[in-house]
């Protein structure tokens, strides 16, 4: 029983090759089984996904390449024949299934008891037809193998990157364990000279043995990470070479050059929090290595680098059929929906950001950027990268970004923001790790404060075009737990540009991270005459076009700041005369700035806000005016309660001040701080009034 040409075209995938059984009966059985696949329009890849361990006596589903060999007659088993019938015709009645398997069983028994030797190779068709058929078969096989090789390259590159990150974390944890060993040894030595301390000394000895065991485990995992990295590099190299060979052979086929036969490569004290943190970090890193190592080993198997020291999973290694993986599309849509749709305006800063997803095969995501306005016209800039598969990383990214916005609203310093983010990542569960950098820019002092968590260092382009790699302490990644974060300050003069980015922009299989940072410095330095948008576009065009194995987040902020002549600041005693003094000071400042027509309205609003502050404050109240593209007033006090709009009754003497602010200002708001609160409002400048440089 053989399928017709019409039926043959129903099955997706490449045409069948000749049967290679050792007898006529097996070859006929192969043709029969193939006809079932053709009739049901089931490809070999779809068949592989439909097989389960219960189909086979040894409970082992064959890999994709051995499955193709069996369907050609090499090592065909009766279990596979029954499995193909079950996958192609699910739900058939028992009598129909028995009738379909009867001729197949007869061929199988004859092949076992009285096989007929298979004839030699068939007579080749006429020259032109024979060459066309052979070229078609070789071309199809080459394209299929090229797709598998490219997928193996992408998978191995992702595994290499994750192994490198895991190795860095392991080195950090190992250093922590070694420091703990030294500390315990010193404590034990100190107790040996004290009487009646044997019990405590014994407990310290138990802790010392525990941390030594952790050190040994960390060394083992570090060696494992290095092995995974080396294996991934070998897989990627072989996959890249194979892709290049296939491309050359296909080019030769198109030009009519005789080609060699295309063949697939052969398969081949009792409780110590620090010690608990080391155990948690070790467990998280093992999980990352297990996940990425399995993917790399599948890719290695596909490229014929089967290593007996590894256990090979049963999942198929073939690429998805035509069309994108729905899971990847869902992860990409989730990732983009969680990024800012637009960047907020901030006085004295011009900003631009870009996000570029990785390829579908890389299946990496989780990079993000954010811009958060802060009290005092300051602004927080953040870029981060969550480790792990794309869908999970995107979900964790959304949670961390929301947490960071909440922490920024409390006006915490950068190192405290990272500390609480680390706590939140640990609450989300194991293996929730990310790197990030958090910066706060003050346009009045022209300074930036930064803290990092295992992230590539930011760049600062100076007004003269010189680009500097900022020496930000790297810190441990978010989610490791127990790490201390340090913050540093730098001058950010007008005309300078801060560049934050993720490692996908500066690192790849063929490029060391520091070499990538040097390339980035060169590109950023060449864009001194362009704005942040031009900088981002030029950077992605030159550095990001060929690096598709990891997603990229890029954020550039050019600082113009607020000139000292456009800022006025006073401290007012918390007393009844504060509102009157505030009105007088405001009138003088507006007269100096040439804004006389705003004096009456603005002085009234300042008086109302200062009156509310003095009513509850126990310490001096601060008053600051800033002239940018608007006129802004900020009043700070030590009372944490935020003002609310309340409807005043006809006989009430109060509750009208914030209604006036709401009606007469362009916008207003209040922010609770760790030391109290800041209430602010803004008023439009008159048409034609002189303005400070405006941020875009």
DRENSE-352976 format. One record per residue (C-alpha): x, y, z; residue in one letter. Coordinates in pm, whole numbers, padded with zeros to 5 digits, always signed. Layout:
<rs>
XYZA
...
</rs>
This chain:
<rs>
+00000+00000+00000X
+00151+00327-00110X
+00022+00681-00111X
-00058+00868-00427X
+00113+01188-00532X
-00193+01386-00427X
-00185+01233-00079X
+00188+01286-00058X
+00138+01660-00094X
-00089+01668+00212X
+00193+01601+00455X
+00393+01909+00564X
+00770+01883+00556X
+01019+01748+00306X
+00946+01460+00059X
+01023+01107+00169X
+01361+00963+00077X
+01410+00602-00031X
+01353+00329+00230X
+01676+00184+00370X
+01552-00138+00532X
+01759-00457+00514X
+01475-00657+00353X
+01184-00607+00115X
+00925-00660+00392X
+01068-00382+00611X
+01079-00144+00314X
+00714-00218+00236X
+00628-00165+00603X
+00811+00170+00589X
+00604+00272+00286X
+00285+00170+00469X
+00372+00370+00781X
+00465+00671+00568X
+00130+00648+00391X
-00042+00684+00731X
+00155+01002+00796X
+00070+01134+00450X
-00300+01052+00490X
-00318+01225+00830X
-00101+01521+00714X
+00136+01465+01008X
+00499+01576+00973X
+00785+01399+01149X
+00819+01691+01389X
+00447+01676+01472X
+00474+01300+01516X
+00763+01350+01760X
+00557+01592+01966X
+00266+01344+01976X
+00471+01049+02103X
+00469+00971+02474X
+00677+00724+02681X
+00374+00488+02713X
+00406+00416+02339X
+00735+00230+02397X
+00835-00068+02609X
+01145+00109+02740X
+00939+00427+02808X
+01185+00631+02599X
+01069+00854+02314X
+01335+00863+02038X
+01502+01192+01949X
+01413+01359+01620X
+01707+01233+01414X
+01682+00867+01532X
+01308+00890+01464X
+01377+00995+01103X
+01619+00703+01068X
+01360+00453+01195X
+01100+00589+00954X
+01351+00518+00676X
+01389+00155+00789X
+01703+00180+01007X
+01613+00015+01337X
+01236+00028+01282X
+01046-00122+01580X
+00693-00254+01613X
+00636-00012+01902X
+00694+00278+01663X
+00457+00129+01402X
+00175+00110+01659X
+00265+00456+01791X
+00242+00611+01441X
-00102+00458+01392X
-00216+00592+01730X
-00090+00947+01660X
-00224+00960+01303X
-00567+00813+01379X
-00661+00897+01737X
-01001+00786+01853X
-01039+00504+01596X
-01255+00208+01695X
-01072-00105+01805X
-01186-00307+01500X
-01073-00030+01261X
-00734-00007+01432X
-00692-00387+01417X
-00780-00392+01046X
-00529-00112+00978X
-00249-00287+01170X
-00315-00636+01025X
-00118-00592+00697X
+00154-00411+00886X
+00181-00699+01135X
+00200-00951+00851X
+00490-00761+00689X
+00664-00732+01027X
+00639-01109+01096X
+00756-01205+00746X
+01049-00969+00781X
+01148-01143+01106X
+01094-01506+00999X
+01160-01521+00622X
+01299-01189+00501X
+01353-01124+00131X
+01687-00943+00071X
+01637-00589-00046X
+01739-00526-00411X
+02021-00293-00503X
+01968+00077-00560X
+01701+00161-00817X
+01796+00247-01170X
+01853+00620-01195X
+01612+00815-01412X
+01740+00995-01720X
+02023+01239-01662X
+01831+01569-01651X
+01543+01440-01437X
+01780+01255-01206X
+01990+01565-01148X
+01686+01781-01081X
+01541+01537-00828X
+01875+01499-00652X
+01929+01872-00640X
+01579+01925-00500X
+01632+01665-00226X
+01971+01805-00131X
+01845+02164-00124X
+01552+02076+00103X
+01779+01881+00335X
+02030+02167+00343X
+01767+02426+00435X
+01630+02202+00711X
+01974+02143+00855X
+02058+02514+00830X
+01749+02598+01037X
+01853+02345+01302X
+02208+02479+01305X
+02092+02837+01345X
+01862+02740+01631X
+02150+02553+01795X
+02369+02862+01759X
+02109+03090+01920X
+02039+02847+02203X
+02407+02790+02279X
+02479+03164+02273X
+02203+03225+02524X
+02336+02948+02743X
+02687+03089+02722X
+02572+03432+02835X
+02376+03291+03127X
+02669+03069+03226X
+02900+03371+03227X
+02656+03562+03447X
+02618+03264+03678X
+02997+03230+03702X
+03025+03593+03808X
+02762+03542+04076X
+02932+03224+04194X
+03264+03405+04226X
+03094+03670+04437X
+02926+03410+04660X
+03255+03218+04686X
+03431+03532+04807X
+03156+03579+05065X
+03198+03220+05186X
+03576+03258+05212X
+03533+03578+05413X
+03295+03395+05646X
+03548+03113+05694X
+03815+03363+05788X
+03581+03534+06034X
+03482+03206+06203X
+03844+03098+06227X
+03933+03424+06402X
+03647+03384+06648X
+03743+03026+06726X
+04106+03127+06781X
+03995+03404+07015X
+03780+03168+07222X
+04061+02915+07277X
+04222+03147+07535X
+03899+03205+07729X
+03771+02964+07997X
+03424+02803+07993X
+03367+02871+07624X
+03377+02514+07493X
+03006+02495+07410X
+03007+02818+07208X
+03332+02715+07043X
+03174+02386+06940X
+02879+02564+06783X
+03118+02789+06592X
+03294+02477+06470X
+02964+02342+06335X
+02904+02670+06151X
+03258+02657+06015X
+03204+02308+05873X
+02882+02425+05714X
+03040+02719+05537X
+03331+02502+05426X
+03082+02264+05268X
+02920+02564+05099X
+03259+02677+04970X
+03321+02332+04822X
+02976+02329+04661X
+03033+02677+04518X
+03363+02569+04367X
+03190+02270+04210X
+02912+02486+04065X
+03169+02735+03938X
+03350+02456+03755X
+03015+02342+03619X
+02934+02693+03497X
+03269+02710+03321X
+03203+02372+03158X
+02861+02491+03042X
+03021+02805+02903X
+03288+02606+02717X
+03034+02357+02581X
+02810+02640+02464X
+03106+02803+02290X
+03194+02475+02111X
+02833+02426+02004X
+02807+02782+01876X
+03134+02751+01684X
+03029+02426+01519X
+02684+02562+01438X
+02833+02876+01285X
+03075+02673+01073X
+02797+02441+00958X
+02572+02733+00860X
+02858+02886+00661X
+02926+02554+00484X
+02560+02508+00395X
+02531+02864+00264X
+02835+02811+00041X
+02697+02482-00089X
+02356+02632-00159X
+02520+02923-00342X
+02715+02673-00548X
+02397+02481-00628X
+02227+02797-00750X
+02522+02866-00980X
+02521+02512-01115X
+02851+02408-00953X
+02872+02034-00881X
+02827+01971-00510X
+02938+01700-00279X
+02669+01499-00107X
+02494+01692+00168X
+02493+01479+00481X
+02385+01572+00829X
+02669+01576+01083X
+02680+01242+01274X
+02499+01237+01614X
+02711+01195+01835X
+02662+02929+06519X
+02353+02701+06485X
+02158+02970+06289X
+02360+03214+06084X
+02173+03439+05836X
+02484+03479+05623X
+02512+03102+05578X
+02142+03080+05491X
+02194+03352+05228X
+02479+03152+05076X
+02255+02843+05059X
+01978+03046+04890X
+02219+03198+04638X
+02364+02854+04563X
+02017+02710+04503X
+01919+02996+04271X
+02236+02964+04067X
+02193+02589+04037X
+01844+02645+03900X
+01972+02890+03638X
+02249+02649+03535X
+02007+02353+03518X
+01768+02540+03288X
+02027+02688+03056X
+02247+02378+03061X
+01960+02161+02939X
+01896+02396+02645X
+02265+02400+02552X
+02291+02022+02568X
+01991+01986+02337X
+02161+02222+02093X
+02488+02029+02127X
+02309+01703+02050X
+02155+01859+01740X
+02503+01961+01622X
+02652+01617+01686X
+02844+01709+02003X
+02694+01441+02223X
+02893+01427+02546X
+02851+01110+02758X
+02911+01313+03076X
+02575+01487+03027X
+02223+01349+03056X
+02017+01432+02748X
+01651+01528+02790X
+01378+01382+02575X
+01239+01708+02437X
+01264+01754+02062X
+01533+01986+01937X
+01365+02080+01612X
+01268+02442+01548X
+00908+02546+01549X
+00722+02485+01221X
+00628+02769+00994X
+00521+03077+01190X
+00650+03228+01511X
+00621+03056+01847X
+00304+03187+02015X
+00484+03182+02351X
+00756+03411+02218X
+00501+03647+02064X
+00312+03660+02394X
+00634+03730+02587X
+00737+04003+02343X
+00395+04170+02364X
+00403+04151+02745X
+00755+04294+02753X
+00667+04594+02534X
+00341+04665+02718X
+00534+04704+03045X
+00781+04959+02911X
+00701+05335+02924X
+00490+05448+02630X
+00658+05789+02650X
+00912+05965+02870X
+00795+06232+03116X
+00918+06592+03089X
+01173+06703+03343X
+01327+07051+03379X
+01682+07075+03254X
+01690+06728+03095X
+01639+06605+02738X
+01587+06229+02716X
+01546+05948+02464X
+01516+05571+02503X
+01510+05266+02278X
+01419+04900+02325X
+01504+04626+02075X
+01391+04269+02130X
+01612+03964+02079X
+01543+03706+01811X
+01271+03450+01869X
+01526+03168+01897X
+01722+03349+02168X
+01410+03359+02388X
+01563+03622+02616X
+01383+03924+02757X
+01341+04125+03071X
+01538+04440+02982X
+01370+04765+03088X
+01421+05136+03130X
+01230+05397+03329X
+01225+05772+03401X
+01063+05885+03728X
+01012+06253+03823X
+01117+06330+04182X
+01055+06622+04420X
+01272+06928+04372X
+01266+06900+03990X
+01498+06603+04015X
+01459+06293+03800X
+01542+05924+03849X
+01683+05726+03554X
+01687+05347+03563X
+01788+05060+03334X
+01774+04691+03426X
+01797+04335+03295X
+01615+04033+03443X
+01783+03695+03403X
+01584+03400+03271X
+01348+03294+02987X
+01161+03571+02811X
+00807+03524+02948X
+00912+03479+03310X
+01167+03760+03283X
+00906+03997+03143X
+00670+03923+03431X
+00942+03976+03692X
+01053+04293+03512X
+00704+04439+03546X
+00698+04367+03919X
+01043+04514+03979X
+00967+04824+03773X
+00648+04889+03971X
+00837+04841+04298X
+01110+05081+04184X
+00852+05348+04101X
+00698+05312+04447X
+01038+05334+04617X
+01136+05635+04407X
+00816+05809+04518X
+00943+05785+04875X
+01251+05982+04765X
+01491+05717+04893X
+01859+05745+04798X
+01975+05513+04514X
+02148+05257+04737X
+01833+05220+04951X
+01617+05176+04640X
+01838+04886+04530X
+01837+04736+04880X
+01456+04723+04888X
+01442+04598+04529X
+01670+04312+04637X
+01428+04228+04917X
+01133+04234+04678X
+01310+04005+04427X
+01369+03752+04704X
+01002+03764+04802X
+00905+03689+04441X
+01069+03347+04474X
+01390+03166+04386X
+01582+03237+04066X
+01445+03593+04046X
+01764+03782+03974X
+01830+04102+03782X
+02098+04360+03724X
+02022+04731+03720X
+02161+05081+03765X
+01968+05363+03933X
+02065+05730+03891X
+01920+06055+04032X
+01994+06387+03859X
+01957+06723+04037X
+01932+07005+03778X
+02000+07272+04041X
+02326+07127+04183X
+02423+06976+03842X
+02514+06643+04004X
+02412+06280+03954X
+02400+06012+04223X
+02426+05649+04105X
+02416+05298+04248X
+02459+04972+04058X
+02358+04608+04107X
+02582+04390+03892X
+02512+04606+03586X
+02748+04734+03312X
+02887+05076+03408X
+02714+05393+03278X
+02887+05631+03038X
+02908+06009+03071X
+02970+06215+02759X
+03128+06546+02862X
+03047+06875+02687X
+03379+06858+02498X
+03283+06520+02347X
+03508+06313+02575X
+03334+05995+02695X
+03403+05856+03042X
+03314+05516+03191X
+03181+05606+03536X
+03339+05413+03823X
+03017+05294+03985X
+03067+05010+04239X
+02917+04706+04058X
+02747+04547+04360X
+02565+04213+04355X
+02267+04151+04127X
+01917+04208+04260X
+01781+03888+04414X
+02107+03743+04548X
+02023+03871+04897X
+02229+04018+05175X
+02444+04236+04951X
+02540+04593+05034X
+02497+04860+04765X
+02710+05172+04742X
+02625+05502+04577X
+02859+05759+04428X
+02818+06118+04304X
+02955+06281+03990X
+02942+06629+03844X
+02706+06659+03546X
+02779+07000+03391X
+02538+07149+03134X
+02586+06981+02797X
+02688+06642+02939X
+02499+06322+02852X
+02443+06013+03067X
+02410+05681+02880X
+02256+05376+03052X
+02230+05042+02869X
+02199+04666+02912X
+02462+04403+02832X
+02296+04302+02504X
+02447+04615+02350X
+02808+04548+02449X
+02844+04169+02474X
+02806+03878+02235X
+02962+03541+02162X
+03244+03701+01965X
+03282+04020+02171X
+03411+04059+02524X
+03204+04296+02739X
+03489+04544+02792X
+03569+04549+02422X
+03200+04621+02364X
+03209+04907+02616X
+03508+05054+02433X
+03312+05037+02107X
+03018+05207+02278X
+03246+05485+02408X
+03371+05542+02055X
+03018+05564+01909X
+02888+05789+02189X
+03190+06017+02151X
+03115+06057+01782X
+02762+06186+01853X
+02862+06491+02060X
+02680+06725+01821X
+02360+06520+01821X
+02081+06503+02078X
+01977+06193+02276X
+01756+06070+01989X
+02045+06085+01743X
+02275+05918+01995X
+02033+05627+02048X
+01972+05579+01676X
+02342+05591+01588X
+02430+05350+01868X
+02172+05088+01772X
+02255+05120+01403X
+02628+05067+01454X
+02638+04831+01753X
+02297+04670+01778X
+02225+04562+01422X
+02436+04245+01439X
+02370+04153+01803X
+02032+03984+01808X
+02101+03717+02071X
+01988+03934+02364X
+01743+04220+02397X
+01871+04575+02440X
+01750+04868+02651X
+01917+05205+02596X
+01850+05535+02778X
+02029+05865+02708X
+01978+06186+02907X
+02141+06517+02810X
+02164+06762+03100X
+02118+07137+03060X
+02029+07192+03424X
+01877+07501+03582X
+02101+07806+03617X
+02160+07943+03965X
+02011+08276+03854X
+01681+08096+03788X
+01651+07955+04141X
+01556+08130+04465X
+01562+07953+04802X
+01462+08060+05154X
+01410+07905+05497X
+01110+08041+05695X
+01054+08002+06067X
+00738+07815+06156X
+00546+08114+06287X
+00242+08322+06200X
+00443+08586+06011X
+00591+08330+05768X
+00319+08377+05504X
+00368+08756+05492X
+00745+08720+05464X
+00701+08462+05187X
+00484+08706+04986X
+00747+08979+05012X
+01030+08747+04907X
+00832+08616+04611X
+00747+08968+04489X
+01116+09065+04490X
+01217+08749+04301X
+00951+08793+04033X
+01043+09158+03992X
+01406+09055+03940X
+01299+08803+03675X
+01074+09050+03496X
+00752+08861+03580X
+00559+09146+03741X
+00226+09047+03586X
+00235+08715+03774X
+00317+08873+04110X
-00031+08905+04262X
-00157+08559+04165X
+00167+08380+04242X
+00216+08555+04579X
-00140+08458+04677X
-00081+08088+04598X
+00253+08088+04782X
+00085+08245+05084X
-00183+07973+05094X
+00065+07685+05069X
+00302+07835+05328X
+00009+07897+05565X
-00087+07527+05545X
+00273+07423+05609X
+00325+07650+05910X
-00002+07531+06063X
+00141+07183+06136X
+00520+07214+06102X
+00749+07208+06406X
+01069+07298+06222X
+01151+07573+05968X
+00966+07560+05637X
+01159+07572+05308X
+01047+07780+05008X
+01203+07745+04662X
+01116+07909+04330X
+01246+07786+03994X
+01209+07946+03653X
+01230+07701+03363X
+00964+07682+03092X
+00718+07735+03383X
+00737+07911+03717X
+00747+07649+03991X
+00710+07684+04369X
+00803+07414+04622X
+00722+07434+04993X
+00867+07171+05226X
+00783+07096+05590X
+00826+06816+05846X
+00456+06719+05868X
+00386+06397+05664X
+00015+06462+05604X
-00065+06546+05242X
-00312+06825+05157X
-00647+06725+05013X
-00917+06924+04840X
-01208+06973+05078X
-01535+07149+05001X
-01575+07445+05237X
-01914+07512+05389X
-02056+07868+05360X
-01959+07961+05717X
-01616+07787+05719X
-01313+08013+05746X
-01069+07749+05617X
-01048+07470+05353X
-01031+07721+05065X
-00654+07753+05016X
-00597+07439+04807X
-00909+07515+04602X
-00741+07840+04500X
-00419+07656+04416X
-00615+07402+04211X
-00802+07670+04015X
-00523+07922+03952X
-00219+07698+03889X
-00140+07499+03577X
-00087+07189+03791X
+00003+07103+04149X
+00090+06805+04365X
+00240+06680+04690X
+00504+06416+04766X
+00559+06249+05100X
+00926+06226+05201X
+01106+06042+05478X
+01142+06378+05657X
+00796+06520+05584X
+00651+06635+05253X
+00687+06880+04964X
+00387+07064+04814X
+00445+07222+04473X
+00258+07405+04202X
+00340+07548+03858X
+00216+07856+03670X
+00261+07928+03300X
+00502+08206+03208X
+00356+08504+03021X
+00389+08502+02643X
+00726+08642+02540X
+00877+08616+02889X
+01243+08520+02903X
+01282+08151+02983X
+01559+07925+03090X
+01679+07659+02843X
+01400+07412+02788X
+01435+07033+02798X
+01274+06826+02530X
</rs>
